[in-house]
């Protein structure tokens, strides 16, 4: 695992990186604001040679990456994940949480997201064909960029530091 040193006074972005399709967009927004990014995965991955981008390789195992992210989530942190249970943990910790499609997870929306996820899980285990997510497209990337920018702006207005 890399050093993973966090600064509690600055806005940071924590990324559930294993299957994250918007890493380039995260780098773009982070670079614009001078934000530290932690890419958390259980395997090595290529990251830009940038002191603001840190690769965190956690041991293999269920929820190890999620536990690392949730343990550091809180006010002043933006978490990027498609994992609904992880999003729930991070929302409860006070982090701004955004899915890769740009959908924000909030205290008001996370309950419905969890219920939908659990229903789909039940349907799949009962043998129902539910299909997978739609292919990721340019519109979703654009929506994500906007959502991440809005989250960072809100944190800055709330007094969190950047850069």
C-alpha positions in Angstrom: 0.0 0.0 0.0 1.2 3.5 -0.8 1.5 6.1 2.0 -2.0 7.4 1.7 -1.5 10.5 3.8 -4.7 12.5 4.2 -5.0 16.2 5.1 -8.1 16.7 7.3 -8.5 20.4 6.3 -8.5 20.0 2.6 -11.0 18.7 0.1 -9.9 15.2 -1.1 -11.4 12.8 -3.5 -11.6 9.1 -2.6 -12.2 6.8 -5.6 -13.5 3.2 -5.5 -11.1 2.6 -8.5 -11.4 -1.0 -9.5 -14.1 -0.5 -12.2 -14.4 3.3 -12.2 -15.0 4.6 -15.7 -14.4 8.3 -14.9 -10.9 8.4 -13.7 -9.8 10.8 -16.4 -12.6 13.2 -15.5 -11.6 13.0 -11.8 -8.0 13.9 -12.7 -9.3 16.9 -14.7 -11.4 18.3 -11.9 -8.8 17.6 -9.3 -6.2 19.3 -11.4 -8.3 22.3 -11.8 -8.8 22.8 -8.1 -5.5 21.3 -6.9 -7.2 18.5 -5.0 -5.6 15.3 -3.7 -7.0 12.1 -5.2 -6.8 8.6 -3.7 -7.4 5.8 -6.1 -8.2 2.7 -4.0 -8.1 -0.8 -5.5 -7.0 -4.3 -4.6 -4.7 -4.5 -7.5 -2.0 -2.3 -9.0 -3.1 0.2 -11.6 -1.4 2.9 -13.7 -2.0 6.4 -12.4 -0.7 9.7 -13.6 2.7 10.8 -12.4 1.3 13.6 -10.3 1.9 14.3 -6.6 -1.8 15.0 -6.2 -2.8 11.5 -7.4 -2.1 8.6 -5.0 -2.6 4.9 -5.8 -3.7 2.9 -2.7 -3.4 -0.8 -3.2 -5.2 -2.7 -0.4 -5.0 -6.5 0.2 -7.5 -8.7 -1.7 -10.6 -9.6 0.2 -14.2 -8.7 0.6 -14.8 -5.0 1.4 -11.1 -4.2 2.1 -11.1 -1.3 -0.4 -14.6 -0.2 0.8 -13.4 -0.3 4.4 -10.3 1.9 3.5 -12.6 4.5 1.8 -15.3 4.4 4.4 -12.7 4.8 7.2 -11.5 8.1 5.6 -14.9 9.4 4.3 -16.4 12.3 6.1 -16.9 16.1 5.8 -14.6 17.6 3.2 -14.3 14.4 1.3 -15.9 13.5 -2.1 -16.3 9.8 -2.7 -16.8 8.4 -6.2 -18.3 4.9 -6.2 -21.0 2.8 -7.9 -21.1 0.6 -4.8 -24.4 1.4 -3.1 -23.5 -0.1 0.4 -20.2 1.8 0.3 -22.1 5.0 -0.8 -24.5 4.5 2.2 -21.5 4.2 4.7 -19.9 7.3 3.2 -23.1 9.4 3.2 -23.6 8.5 6.8 -20.1 9.7 7.5 -20.8 13.1 6.0 -19.0 12.8 2.7 -20.3 14.1 -0.6 -20.9 10.9 -2.6 -21.3 10.7 -6.4 -21.8 7.7 -8.7 -19.8 7.5 -11.9 -22.9 8.5 -13.9 -23.0 11.8 -11.9 -25.9 10.8 -9.7 -25.3 12.1 -6.2 -26.1 10.0 -3.2 -27.6 12.0 -0.4 -29.2 11.2 3.0 -32.6 11.6 1.2 -31.8 9.3 -1.7 -29.6 6.6 -0.3 -32.4 4.6 1.3 -34.2 4.2 -2.1 -30.9 3.3 -3.8 -30.3 0.6 -1.2 -33.8 -0.7 -1.5 -33.6 -0.9 -5.3 -30.2 -2.6 -5.1 -31.6 -5.2 -2.6 -34.6 -5.8 -4.8 -32.5 -6.3 -7.9 -30.2 -8.7 -5.9 -33.3 -10.7 -4.8 -34.6 -10.9 -8.4 -31.2 -12.0 -9.7 -30.9 -14.7 -7.0 -34.4 -15.9 -7.9 -33.3 -16.4 -11.5 -34.9 -13.3 -13.0 -32.9 -11.8 -15.9 -32.4 -8.2 -15.0 -29.8 -7.1 -17.5 -26.8 -5.0 -16.7 -26.1 -1.3 -16.8 -26.3 0.5 -20.1 -23.0 1.2 -21.8 -21.3 4.2 -20.4 -21.6 7.2 -22.8 -20.4 10.8 -23.3 -23.5 12.3 -21.7 -22.9 10.4 -18.5 -19.2 11.6 -18.5 -20.4 15.1 -18.9 -23.0 14.7 -16.1 -20.3 13.3 -13.8 -17.9 16.2 -14.5 -20.7 18.7 -13.6 -21.7 16.8 -10.5 -18.1 16.6 -9.3 -17.5 20.3 -10.0 -20.7 21.1 -8.0 -19.7 19.0 -5.1 -16.2 20.7 -4.9 -17.8 24.1 -5.2 -20.2 23.4 -2.3 -17.4 22.2 -0.1 -15.3 25.3 -0.9 -18.3 27.5 -0.1 -18.6 25.6 3.2 -15.1 26.6 4.1 -13.1 23.5 3.0 -9.6 24.2 1.5 -8.4 23.2 -1.9 -4.9 23.0 -3.3 
